[in-house]
Amino acid sequence: MKSDFDYIVVGAGSAGCVMANRLSESGEHKVILLENGGSDKNIMIQMPTALSYPMNTDKYAWQFHTESEPYLDNRKMHCPRGRVMGGSSSINGMVYVRGHAKDFDQWEENGAKGWSYKDCLPYFKRCETWHEGENNYRGGGWSGFNFKWKQYEA
């Protein structure tokens, strides 16, 4: 049986969407991107100040909890993960954190070759658009995605 696609990417969160885009950007490969949830086109997701609604709604988030944390009086922490196109990035109230440059440099010092901040910076810049344009630390343009998606109901 011949398939209609070359790759299957499971999960349409940030990583899944970037992976599907990168695999399909040459136009040589067909990619299917699977997501258990639906669209993130909802006012309660699109409005940053409403972030507690999608984070606490089963329709938009998996309601995970950590194991008991010994340094938090054995409490379990709520850890919602996105269940829509865009994954947790869609339900996080537009919070974006790169991480500290020294953490990346330490990873490389500990053996993760190619994971220094200097090595990762071009990838951060590639996924960013900043209103004042590109500089040494931020990306300035948006190339967009060249793939089309269709939502299927289970």
Beta strands, then each sheet from edge to edge (+ up, - down):
strand 1: 7-10
strand 2: 31-34
strand 3: 61-65
strand 4: 78-82
sheet 1: 1+ 2+
sheet 2: 3+ 4-
end
